Amino acid sequence: MKKRFAFTLAAILGAVTPALAHDDATLDAMQAPHGGQLRMAGAYHIELVLARDARAGKPAPVKVYLTDHGGGKVAPAGVSGSVVLLAPAGKVTVPLAVAGDRLEGTAAYTADPATKALVSLRFADGKSETARFEPFKPR
């Protein structure tokens, strides 16, 4: 009986632990591979990288990298999407296109700590994922 209980408890804790391991606070504490902010969306980690020196009126890059939960790179072939930047100065929608190992676009934005971002991705199989970011939030 003890053995069955221990196995059941271990199975329950094992099922709960991965879900807790990927919350926003945990991801914020991790070093993102490209210096951006990480978020979990479905089977993916999405890393949003914005220019920390971006100033209004000047085009700056918007990059999105995909990995699996183990940190393995996911090729963006067949993925499309956009990033919506919500800042005190206004809203900017940035279409993304595949650029090598990432999705990328360009927009005029300011590196403002109050900026929020929504990344929306559509995969080749028709599935969609979204993730919310605070890309300039102090760490």
HELIX and SHEET records of a PDB file:
HELIX    1   1 LYS A    2  ALA A   21  1                                  20    
HELIX    2   2 ASP A   24  ALA A   29  1                                   6    
SHEET    1   A 8 GLN A  37  ALA A  41  0                                        
SHEET    2   A 8 TYR A  44  LEU A  50 -1                                        
SHEET    3   A 8 PRO A  59  THR A  67 -1                                        
SHEET    4   A 8 ARG A 102  ALA A 108 -1                                        
SHEET    5   A 8 GLY A  90  ALA A  99 -1                                        
SHEET    6   A 8 SER A  80  ALA A  87 -1                                        
SHEET    7   A 8 LYS A 116  ARG A 122 -1                                        
SHEET    8   A 8 SER A 128  PHE A 133 -1                                        
END                                                                             
